[in-house]
Each structure stands twice: as structure tokens, then as C-alpha cells.
């Protein structure tokens, strides 16, 4: 069980998207960065238009950023982080474009890239979430888990982008993170499963303002999450366990089934 023992934290501290959707002219000048690092000093430097058939590190970054647009309805599917722009990535890109008022053609050019960058913050987190919201509540930050802190941070970054999609699909309602990453010792102290995805940085227990847990569960079913705790709690647990098979939690777990 993924216990939410840390309720009562305030809502997200970012109320507006960082950057404007019309800054496409600046994209070519944005500095390229190492995809292996979760911290970025500037907007991601898209250098080309991406479309079906494209491959590479920039496609992988795209897949991370649109991972929360995996399905149009409840479906056990996700966008693979494989750097290969296939049909699933194309359809997710179209859903993202439609949600942000862009031409939904599945071609990721300057306007779409600008929209993607508007969801990014200069410290590598995302527009509506802070790193600190996901820190282990025993004061260890991203340390003390089952993988190193850099890996935890990158996992949290990928989770943030899926949560941005949950937020958008919830009518831009603020999301409170009750529990994000947990050190193994803290996880044990709150009764978490020994191999909980929380100890890898790939899980969050969330509350969406103005929404019931059932409503959040239904939204999460469209966002590529392979781990969903039952909606009978006062929070909704989400994780992407199937995308991390090396962590030993590679099976789908929708505790309330498909709703």
C-alpha cells in the first residue's frame, strides 16, 4: 500500500505557464542540453521539426513531455521513451496540440515546441511543480532511495510532465503533492510497500482541487500511468511502473480496474 501520511501541504506554487506560446523565434537560439541531466539552465533547444519516422534524443525528450497524453480514454497504454516517433507518439502529439489550441497535425514544429517549452522551468522542473514538492519528508531530499539521487530526480521530472497533463485535463486545477519521493527509511516508517515506486521517484499521491478521487482516477487512466491505487482514498496514487522494468514492478496495477 502506498500510504499518504503527508496530507495537508499547500497547492502548487506556480499559477501560470512559464514563457509564452508565441516565442517560436527564440527556439533556434536556445542552448542544447544533455538529456541525461534533469536540471536545465535554459529552454530545451529543439533544432528541427519532428514527425513520424524521426528518431533520436530529441524524440525521446518529446515523448517524456507528452507522456501524459497517451490515450483519449481509459486505456492501459503509455508513450515509450525510446526515441522512435511512431504512431503512438504521433497521436499523443495531436492530443497535446489540440489541448493547447494548436493545429493537431502531429507535426512537432516551432509552435508546438514553444508550447512544450512553456511547460518547462529554468531549474528543470515544470511550470506548475517544484522539485521540493517531491522531496522525501524526512529531510533527505532525493537521497536515500533505491537508486541514486540523479536518477530519482530524472524520474521525478518525467512524472511532473504526466502530472502537467493531469492538471490540464482537470481544467487547470491546482494539484497538491501529498507524497512524492520517499527515502527507504521514510517509506518504511509510513508503512509503504518495500518496493514502492515512491522509493525510485516514480510515484506521487495527489489531490486535485475541486475533483473527487474517482474523477482523478478516471483522468489518470488516460495519462499513461500503469500504477493507480484505488480511488476509495482521499488521495490518488499514480506511477509509471511498467516503464521501469528494472525496478521489479513491471506489471500493470490499476487497483480499481478500468473505470
N, C-alpha and C positions, 0 to 999 in steps of 0.2 A: 504494500500500500504506500502511496506517495502522500504522506501526511502534510497538510497545510497548517503548520503550527505557528505561522508567522503572519497571520492576517493583521490588518489594521494599518498597513503602510499607505502613504498618500498616493494620489493619482500621478500619472506620468507628468513630468515637468516641462514637456515641450508641447505647446498648443498649436504650433503652426509648422508647416513643412519648411525645411532649411533649403534656401535657394528658390529660384523661380523657374517655372517650366519653360520660359522663353529664352533661356541663356544658351541656346544651341551654338552660338558663335564662339563661345568660350571652350567648347568641348575639345576642339583640336589642340588647344594650348594646354589643356590640363595635363599635369605630370603623370606619367605612367608609374605604377607602384607594384610592389611584389605581392602577388596574390596569396602568398603564404603568410602574410602578416595581417593581423586583424586591425591594426592601427594605421590610419591613413592621414597624411598631413594636408591633402587636397582632394578635390573631386576625382573620381576614377577616370582615367584617361582613355576613353573609348577612341580608337583610331580608325575604325572602319564601320560600315553598315553590316549588321549581322542578319542572316536569313537562313532558311532551311538549306542544309548542306555545309554551312560554316562549321569549323572546328577550331579548338584552341582554348587557351586560358581565359580569353575574354568571354567566350561562350559559357564556360564554367561559372564565371562571375555573374553573367546574366541569369543563369539557372538558379544560383543562390538567391538573387534578388527577386525573382518571380516565382520562387518555390511555393509561395502561399496561394498561387492561382492555378493549382494543379488540376482542379476539376470544376465543372459547372454545377454539380450537385453531389450529394453524398456518394463518395466513391473511394475505395481503398487503392489509391494510386498516388504517385509522387513524381516530381521532376528530378531525374537523376543528375548528379553533379559530375557528369562525365565529359563535358566539353564538346559534345556532339549535338548540333542543332537539328533535332529530328522533329517528328510530328507533335510529340507531347510538349516540347519547348515552344514550338510554333503556336499551338493552341493556348498555352499559358500566356505567351506574349500578347496574343489577341485579347484575352480576358483582361490582362493588365491595362492594355491600351484603352479598351472600352471603359474601364472603371475610371481612368484619368482623362477622359474626354478627348482621346486621340483617335486617329484613323486606325481601325482594328484590322490591319492587313498582315500582322505577324512579321513585318519587316522592322528590324530594330535599328533605325537611323537616328539622326541628331535629336529630333523631338522626343522620341521615346527614351533615348539615352539621357536627355536632360531631365525627364520625369523620373527616371531611375536614380539619377544623382540628387534629385531633390529630396529623396528619402534617406540620404546619407549625411552624417555629421562629420565635422573635421577631425574628430578623435577616433573615427572608425566605427562608432556606434550608429544608430539610426535616428531619424528625425524625432520620433516620439518615445525613445527609450534611452536610458543612461546605463553605462556599464554598472554603476553602483547599485542599480535596482536588482541586479542579478548576483551580487556578491553573496557568499555564504554568510549567514547571520551570526556566525561565531567570530567574525572579525578577520577571517583568513583570506578574504578577497576571492581570488580564483585559485588559491593554493590548497593542497591537502586532499585533492580528489584522486581518482584512479588513473588520471592522465595528467601530464604537465600543464602548468597554468597557461602557456601559449596555446595549447590545443583546446583547453577549456574556453579560452576567450574567442577563438575562431568558431567553436561550436555555438557559443552564445550569439555571436554575430549572425550566423546563419539562422538561428532561432528568431532573432529580432526581426529579420525580414519576413518570416512567416507571420509573426505577430503583427507586423505592419499591415499585412493583408487582412488578418482578423479584424483589426481596427477599422480599416477601410470598409469592409463588408458589414461592419456593425454601425455604419453611419458616422464614422469618425468619432466613435465614443471612446473616451479615455479608458485605458487598461491599467489595472493595478497588479503588480507582480507580488503575490504573497510569498512565493518561494522560487528561487531560480537555482543557481549552482549551490551545491552543498559539499562541504568537505566530508570525507568519510566519517569522521568522528561526529560532526554535527548531524549528519544524516542518521547515524545510529541513535543519537540522543533524542531525535524526534520520531523514532520508530519507522524510518524509511526502509524499504527493501534493500538488502545488502548490495545488489547490483542495480539500484535505481538509476535511471538516466540522469537524475539530478547530479550524481557524483561525476558526470562527464561534461556537464554544462549543456546538455541537450534536453532540458525539461524546464517547464515553468508551471506553476499553479497560479491561475489568473482569475481575476474578476473584471468583467466588462461593465462599465457604468450603464445603468438603465436596462440591463439584459439579465434574464434568468440564466441559470447554468445550463438548462436544456437548450435555450436559444444559442448559447455559446458553443455547446457541443455540436449542434447542427451546422453552425458556421465552420467549426474546426474540421468537420468531415469533408469539406471542400478544399482544405488548405494543405494537403499533403502530409498531415500528421498520421503516423502509424501507431502511436500510443495515445489513447484517450481514456482517462479514468471515468467511472460512472458519473452521470450528471446529477446524481442524487445528493452531492455535496454542495457546500456553499461556494466552492471554487471549481474551476475546470482545469484538470491536469492535461498538458499536451506535451508530446515529444515525437521525435522522428527516428525511433529505434531501428527501423528496418534499413535506414540509410547508414547505419553504423554497425554492420555485422561483426566487426572485430571486437565489439564490446560485449558480445554474447547475448544480445536481446533482439535477435533478427526476425522475430515473428510479429505479425500484426496483433494488436491488443486494443480493441475497441470494447471496453468493458460493458457498455450498454448496447452493444451491437450496432447495426446500421439503423439510424432513426429517420 
